[in-house]
């Protein structure tokens, strides 16, 4: 038993890994991670780009596909699908042992579709049909245009990872889209137990952007009181917002509306904490893991964070704990968000910017990879 096992069996949180590479499929590297307690896998266009660009692991398949006359776009998807299928097969035992609660692999639709509802729907259908695995989660960005696609896919019985969630309002809308989709699927007389979903709530990037704005206030304010207040908020926003998100999750999925679906074997849409590596070296390396542990949640961690938790993680329920001062974690979190507004930082502006940057970053990574693959193909 490892600390990852303790995280799941004692605390009810599923540790997943935010990484997919060819060596996971062709060696026993992923098998060992599963043995150590990893229960699922996510990836994104940036991770896939780095994986394909680094080293020569993908070269034999790439060369074979190019010689067979495949386009660069077709070649990219063939490589992604090969990795995904291999990971899905290795995690199938976890899926079966957990009765369909874990063992998932997420594959994202092309990032250029983030603001294209119909294009996203068609891409999600294609991924689901092409891969055809019970433990696949099709990843759809939770943009305004992505919300109808998420609902439609759930209504069609396709399991979804709603990703790139930065704000509480958007998270609430994602939960509504899931429940709307379940109700539509139930109305057609289908088995709700076959549908799974997670809502990927991004964490560390919130502190990165909020801290930048707090530092501006600290450096330029003429008020010592305001400056000191801003200092106390550094590194606090991301965890506080996630704690509030968990409270929203419990309220939404404890409602009579969802309980009626649960009686028909509907699954929870678990909050998944994403972007949980610490970006600021002054903060604890497991800040976004140790502080966000609670039942019915997922934390998807980069490889280095997984290794760190195995070494010195603290598997204990924290996300809704009572503080030493008698306040609940939710009360403390709300105080933090209120104070942020009082010093002049708009969390709405922060999260709006982060969504734009997230969508742009994934699209840029994909475009740069396609350009690189075109160059490699030309050299062949």
N, C-alpha and C positions, 0 to 999 in steps of 0.2 A: 504493500500500500504506500502511495506517495501523497504529498500534500494536494495534488490535483484530485486524487480519490477522496480525500477528506473534504475538499471543496464541494464535491458532488454529493457524497453520501451523508455528510454531516450538515451541510449548509444548503443543499438543494440547488446549487449553481452549477451549470454545465460549462466546463472549460473547453473552448475550441481554439484552434490555431489559425491565425490570419496569415496564411502563407501557402503557396502551392508551387511546387517546382518538380522538374522531371525526375530528380533523384528520389522523390517521395514514391513515385510509381515504379521505378526500375530497381530500387534497392529496398531494404527493410527499414529505411529511415522512418517512414510514416507508421509502420507496424510497431516500432519501438515507442513512438510518441503515444500511440493508442494504448500500448501496454502500460505506459506511465500515467495514463488517465485522461488523455485528450479524447474528446467525445464528438468532435465535428470539425469542419474546416471551411474557412471563407477565403476569398481572394478578391482582387479588384484589378482593373486595367493597369494601374501603376505597378502592382506587385507582379502581374503577369509579364509586363514589359521588362522589368528588371530581371525576372527569371529567364526570359528568352534571350535578353541581351548579354547576360553574364555567362561566360564560358562557352563550351561547345556542345552541351548536352542535347540541344535541339537540332544541331547541324545535320545529322544523318536523316532524320525525318524531313527536315526542310528541303534538303537537296533532292530527296526522293519525290517529294510533292511537286517541286518546281520542274523536275525532269518529266513528270507525268502530265505537265501542262496546266497545273492548278494556278489560279490567280493568287496574288499576294493576300488578298482578303480571305480567300478560301483556305490558303495555307495557314494563315493565323488561326482560323477557327478549327482546323484539323488538329493543330498542335494543342490548343486549349481543350478540345474535346477529348483528346487522348489522355491528357493529364486528369481531367475531370472524371472520366470513366474509371481510370485506375484508382483514384482516390475513393470514388463511390463504392467500388468493389471491396476495397480494404476496410471501409467503414460500415459495410452492410451488416456485419455481425453486431456492431453497436446498435444500429437501427433496430435489428430484430430483437436483441436482448432487452432493449428499452421499450419495446412495443410501439415503435414509431415516434419516440419522443426525442431521440438524439441520433447521431450517426449521419448527419447531413453534410452535403457539400454544396456550396453556393457557386453559381456561375452567372455572371452579369451580362445583361444585354449590352449591345454596342453603345459606348458612352455618348455618341453623337445623337442618340435618340432621347436624351434626357428631357427634352421639351416637345417631344412628338408622341402624343398619346397613341394614335393608331399604329405608328411604326413600332412602338414599344410592345403593344399587344401582339402584333404579328411576330416580332422577334422572340417574345416570351413563349408563344405557341410553338414556334420552330424549335427553340431549345428544348422545351419539354418533350416534344415528339421525337426529336432527333436523339436525345440522350436516353429517354424512356427508362428512368430509374426511380424507384419509390422514395429514395432518400435524397433526391435532387431538390434544391431550393433555387428557383430562378430569381435572380437579383434585379430589382427594379428601383431606380432612384425615386425617392419620395418627393419629387418636385410637384408643383401644382398640376402639371400635365401628367405626372406619373400616378397621381392618386386614382383617377378613373381606371387606369390600366391595372393597378393593384386590385381594385374591386372586381373588375371584369375577370381577371385571371382566377381569383378565389371563387367567383361565381361559376367558372368553368371547371373547377376542381383541380387547379394547378397550384402547388405549394410555392409560397413566395417569401423572399427575404426583402423587405422594404428597407432600402438603405439611404445613406446620406441625410439622416434626420439630425437637425441641429437645434430645433426649437420645440418648446412645449406645445405650442399651438399646432405645429405640423405633426407632432407625435400623436396628439389627440385625433387629428384628421386621419392619420394612418390607421389607428385603432377602429375608427368609424368605418373606414373603407373595408377593413377586414370583416367586421361584423355585418356590414351591408352585403358583402359577397357571400358570407355564410348563409344569411337569410335567403338570398336568391338561390343558392345551391340546394338548401333544404327544401325550398318550395318545389323543386323538381324531383323530390323524393330520393335524393342521392345520400350516400353514406358520408356523413360529416367527419368521421374519424380518420378518413384518408387524407384530409387537408391539414397541412402544417404551415406555420408562418412564424417569422421572427421580425422584430422591428429594430433595425440597427441605429442606435442612438450614439452619435459621435461625441467623444468626451474631451480628450486632451486638447484638440484644436480650439475648443471654447476658451480654455485658459490662455492659450497662446495669444489669441486676438484680444481677449479682455485685459490681460496683463499689459499688453502694449498700450492700450488706452489708459489704464491706471497709471502706468509709468509716465505718460504724458502729463497727466494731472499732477503727479508728485513733483515732477521737474519744473512745471510752469505755474503752479498755483502760488498765490501770495499769502494763502491762509495755511498756517501751520496745522490747524485743526483738520482742515480738509485733506492736507497731505498725509497726515498720520492716519486718518480714517481710510484713505485709499491704500496705504501700505498694508493695513490689516486684511485687505480683501485680495491681495495677490495670491494666486494659486488656489482660490476657494470657489470660484464660480462653477467650474465644470462639474465637480462632485456635487455641489449644492443643486444644480439644475437636474442632474441625474437622479438624485434622491427624490426630488419633486416628481420627476417622470415616473418613478416607481410607485409613488403614492397615487398618481393618476391611473396607472396600470391596475392597481388593486381596486380602485373605485370602478373603473370601466368594466373590468371582468368579474366584479362582484355584483353588477347590476342585474335586475330582473330580466332585462333584455338578453344579456349573454347567458344567464343561468338557464333560460328556456332553450337556448342552443346547446348548452352543456348537457342538458338532459337528453339531447339527441346525439351525444358523444362528440360534440365539438371540442377541439383542442384550444388551449390558450394561445394567444399570439405573444410569445415571451419577449420582453425587452432584451436586446442584445447590446452590451456595451462594446462599442467599436472605437478604434483609435485610442488604445489604452496603454501605449508606450509613453513614457514620460519624456516630453520634449525639452523641458527646462532641467539642466543638470543639477540645479540647486534643490530640486524637489526629490522626494524619495522615489526610487525606481519602480515601486509597486503602488504608488499613490492611487492610480485609477483601477487597481484590482482590490487591494485590501479594504478600501473605503466603500466599495460597491458590491458587497457580498450579501445575497439574499435569495430566498426560495423563488423558483420559477423564473430565473434569469440565466442569461448566457454571457460569458465574457470571452470575446475572441481576441487572442493575444498574439503579437509577433513572436517569432521563435525565441528571441532574446528574453522577452518578458516571461514566456513559458519556463525557460531555464531558470530565470531569477525566482519565480514562484516555487518551483521545485526545490530550490536551494533555501530560500528564507521567507517564503510566503506565510501569511497568517490566516489560515482558514477559519474564520469566525464570522457569524452574522453581524453585519455592521450597518447595512443600508437603512434599517428602520429601528436602530438601537436607541436606548435611552441614554442621554449624556450624563456625565457626572453631576451636572448642575440640575438634573431633573427634567430638563427639556428633551423633547424627542428630536431625533435626527431631522425630521421634517420641519419642525419649528425652527431649528437652527439654520436649516437650508433656506427657508423662506426669509429669515432675518438677513441672511447674506445677500440674497437677490434684492431685497428691499434696500439694503445699504448701498448696493451697486448703483441703483437708480438714484439714490440720494446724493451720491458724489458726482453724478453727471454722466454715467455710462449707460447707454441704451442697449439692453440685451437683445432687443428686437433688431437693431442695426447690426449688432455683432453676428447674430445668427443668419440674417439675410446675406451678409457679406460672405460668411463661411459656406453657405450653400452655393453661391455663385462660384467661389474659388474651388470648391470640391468638384463641381460639375466640370469646370474649366480644366482643372488639373488632370482628371481622368481622361478627358477628351484629348488633351495635349499629349499625355503619355501614349495613348493609342495611336495618334497621328505620327508621333516621332518614331514609334516602333515600326509602323507600316513603311515610313520613309527609309528606315534602316534596312528592313527586309527587302525593299526594292533594290537598294544598293547591293545587298548581298546576293540577290538573285542575278543582277546584272554581271556581277563578278564571276558567276558560275558559267 
